[in-house]
Amino acid sequence: MTSTPLHVKTSIILPVHNADSTIAECLDSICQQSLPDFELLVIDDGSTDQSITIIRDYQQSDHRIRLIEAGRVGLVKALNLGIEHTSGEYIARMDADDRMYSTRLEKQQQYLDSHPDTGLISCKARLFPETEIKRGYQEYMLWQNQCLTSEEIARQIFIESPFAHPSVMIRRSALNKVGGYRQGNFPEDYELWLRLHSLGIKMAKLNETLLDWRESPNRTSRIDPRYRQQAFDQLRATYLVNNDVIPKNRPLVFWGAGRKTRKRIQLLLDNGYDVSAWVDIDKNKIGKTIQGAPVHDHYWLEQEPKPFVLSYVNNHGARKLIIDALEKMGYQSETDYLIVG
């Protein structure tokens, strides 16, 4: 039996709602960590299955596990309740249907110990089971697992959420600085990453796979309306507008003149931004006018002074081509252009 350490540097927050089919596998992966001293706070979010019974069985043999029966409060309140009741300097996230590799906590704690300027450390993740993985998520994970350094994360944070939520470990001081998780019609994890980024808090990712991230038809991101595309678009637009990411003293050009792009940039136009021009590769669009602004091919961007370019092209391969073209013309990420998901 493992006794509770008097002082722990790392706390784990594990919200649980009706996870009796996966919680044992998750708890096994946590209890077998190479880092011996941690606390695990399990917040039961109103489970009606056998989850609590299973968790209590694990408590009998591992006193590092604490259980709070919160009632049905919802994910955000459960997470903030966990932050309130944990004591660690570092707070790691975990979900009840995932598995962490045995060295995850040790390596993430070591990273934060040796990088005091970093507020959040994540790791690469592997989707499982393979029979459930669709092409869209495969492409997303390929992108996410290549977005590693703090510089890459800062450049690409407006494309997608750069972290699997249960892969992160965050300094308590960083969470206190931003006020924890926020409730709203948006994905609570991505909103937190954008808020940390907006305050200049450095985030990074270990170049090592330390989490198995379960894919299933019941994944929250598939069934919760807070994760619909419109919610992501609105959230990105809010942070683009409210944090002076887009310079107001330069012409604003949008790369991508399709119908979906025009619909998404309306969120910016409604907040006082104007379209100076469009860039597109579709020869049928080039030379036309959309919303009072001309459509050009990308060679038009070879001009001085440079406009500020927002690219809303979603295809992963096309994004790289756009970045290569812009940088070949001397455009610098964040200074002269931004890629938006």
C-alpha positions, 0 to 999 in steps of 0.5 A: 500500500502506498502512503500519502506523501506529506508534500507533493509537487504534482497533482493530477485532476481526473474528472469522471462521469459514467466511465466504468468501462475504462476507469480501471485501465486509466487508474492502472496507468496512473498508479504505475507511474515511475514518479512515486510522489503525486496526488490523484484527485478524482472528481466524480461528476454525477456518475450513475454507473459503477465508476465510484465503486471501482474508484473506491476499490483502488483507494483501498490499495493506493492512498494517493487517490482522493475522491470528491463526489461533486454531483452533476456539475459539468466538466468546467466546474469539476476541473476548477473544483479539482484545482481548488482541492489539489496542493501540487505546484504542478497540475496534470490533466487526465481523462477517465478513458485514456492511458498515460505511459509510465514515465509521463509524470516524471518527465513532465515534472522534470521539464518544468523543474528545469524550465522555470520560464515555461507555464505548460508542458505537454507531450505527443499522443497516440490515438487508439483503438486504430479501428475507430480512427478516422482520416480527419483525426489522423491528420489532426494528430499528425499536425499536433505531434509535429507542433512541439516547440514554444515557438511553433505552438505560438505560431500555430495556436490559431490553427487548432488546439495544439494539445490533447487536454489529458496530455498537459501539465500546468503550473498552478501559478499559471492557472492562478494568473489566468483564473482557471477554466472558463464556462461558455459556449466554447471548448474549455481547453482551447480557450485556456490555451488561447488565454495563456498565449494571450498573456505571454505564458510559454507552452511547450511539448515533449518530443515523446509519446506519453499518452494514449488518447482514446477515440470513440463515437462518444468523445466529447469533441464529437457530441458536445455543441461547445466543440462544433466548428462555429464555436472554434471559429468564434473563439479564434475570432474573439482572441484575434480581435481582443488581443491586438493580434492583427495590426490595425495600421496595415492593409488586411489581406485574406488568403482564400476567397471561398464561401466558407472562408468568407463566412468565417471572416465575417466575425472579424468584419463585424468587429471593424476590420476591412478587407483590403484584398483577397488572394486565391489560386482559383483562376475563376475568382482572380480578377473579380471583386468580393465585398468590394475588394479585388481577388488576386493571385499570390504573386500580387503579394510581392509588394512593399510595404507588405500587407498583413495576411490571414490565411484561412485555408484548412487543407493541411498540405495547402497550408504548408504550400502557403507558408512556403510561398509567403516566407519565400516572399519575405513574409514572417510568421506573426509579424506579416502573416498568420495561419488560422484554422 
